[in-house]
Amino acid sequence: MKRKLNLALWIVAGILALVFLVSSSTKLFVPKEKLAGMGGAASRWVEDFSPGALKAIGALEFLAAVGLIVPAALGIAPVLVPLAATGAVLLFAGAVIMRLRRGERATIIGDLVYLVMAAFVVWGRFGPGSFTRLTQRGVFSRARLRRMAREGLPDRGRLVS
């Protein structure tokens, strides 16, 4: 059961990271005027924000994309994954609130789906699928095991040569 949950969490985090990468790249590199005309009525929200605010949102989305995958994949500070997912929940909650204020009820569905996906990653990585529980079962990368042995860090009884 834990393996299926872990796999589901990786898949959902990967999908969210991909969504954030695409979204952040458009916000960071496409001018505001062009961005407002790209998606029709669904992207009219861009008109309410300054170019600097759009760049800041794009930067936050890029950090979320990196934070959802890289720390766990490298085995360095995996606690950043649920924190990045928490940031994603906040970003999508802001998107939902903005859409409600603008009366864009038809375009809110996607934001709600991504919000639920991010909340699932938060729940899973802080709870039953947390990386600390996985590491307590001895799921370490070989590089990390070698570093722990070399530096004399506690091995929690699971070191393998």
N, C-alpha and C positions, 0 to 999 in steps of 0.2 A: 504493500500500500504506500509506503514512504517513497519507493522508487517512482511510482506513478505520479504521486504528488510533486516530487522533485522535477520530473520530466515536464509535467504540466506547467509548473512555475517557470522553468527555463523557456518553454515555448511562448508563454504569455509575455514574459519579460523581453524575449527576442522580438516579438511582434510590436510591442510598445516601443522598443529601441528603434526599430525600423521606421515606425510612424514618426517618432521624434526626430530622427535624422533627416527624413524627407522634409518635414515641416520646418525644422530649424534652418535647413539650407535655403529654403525659399525666403524665409524671413530675414536671414542674414545677408543674402546676396542679390535678391530681386528688389528693385526700387518699389517704394510704397504705391506709386500710381499704377505700375504694371501689376503688382500683387492684388490691388483692389479690383482689377478687371479680369483676373485669371479665372476665378471660380464663379462668376455670375453673382447672383443674390447671396450665395453662401459666403462670399468673401467681402461683402460690403462692410463688415465689422472693422476692417482695416482702416476705414476712413475716420473712425473715432480715436485712433491712436497716432501719436507722433512717430516719425521715423526712428527716433531713439528708443521709444518704448517698444516698437516692433523688434528692433535689434536686441533689446534686453530680453524679450520673450523668447526670441530665437536662441539666444545664448543659454537661457535656462533650459530650453528644450534639448539643446545639444548636450549640456551637462547631465540631464536626466538620461539621455540615450547612453552616454558613456557610463554613468553610474549604475545603470541597470545590468550591464554585462561585464565590463572590464574588471571590477574588483573581484568578483567571484571567479571569473575565468582565469585570472592570474593568481588567485589565492592570497591576495594582499588586501587586507581590511574588508572582508566580505560583508561586514555590518553596513557598509555604504549602500548595498543593494536595497534593503528595505527602506533606508533613509531616502534614497533616490526615488523609490516608488511612492513614498510619502509626499515628496515634492511633486511628483506626477499627479497624485490625487489632488493636491492643492491647485496645480495648474488647470486641471480639468474642471475642478469645482468653480474656479474663476471663469472658465470658458462657459460653463453652464449658466452661471449667474449673469454674465454679460449677454448671452443669447436670450435669456428670459427678459432682461431689461429692454432689449431691442425688439422683443416680440417675435423672435425668429424660432418659433416652436417647431417648424418643420426640419430645421437643421440641427436641432439639439440632440437627436438620437445618437449620432456618432460620438459626440462628446460624452454622453451618458455611458455608452458601451465601453469607451476607453477608461472612463472613471471607474467603472466596475472592475475592469481588467487590472488597473493599477491597485485598486483596493484588495483584489485577490492576491497580488504579489506582496503587498504589505502584510496582509494576514498570514500568508504562507511563510514568508521569510522571517517574520518576527515570531511566528508560532511553530507549528508542527514541522515545517520544512526549513527551519533555520539552519544556517551554515555552521553555527556552533554545535548544534546537535549532530550534524553530519561529521564534523571533525572529531567529536568525542567518540564516534564509532570507528575512527581510524581512517577516514577518507581524506588523506593528505596527498598532495602532489609529491613526486619523488624529489624535486628540487627543494621543496620546503622541508622534507624529512632530512635531506642531507644538510641543509642549513641549520636545522634544529640540532642535529648530532654534532656538527662542527662547532656551533656556538654554545653548546651545553645547555640548551633550553630544556625545560621539562617535557618529557615525551608522552605523558599521560598513559604510559604503559603500552604503547602501540607502535614503537619505532621498528621499522623494517630496514635492513641494509640493502 
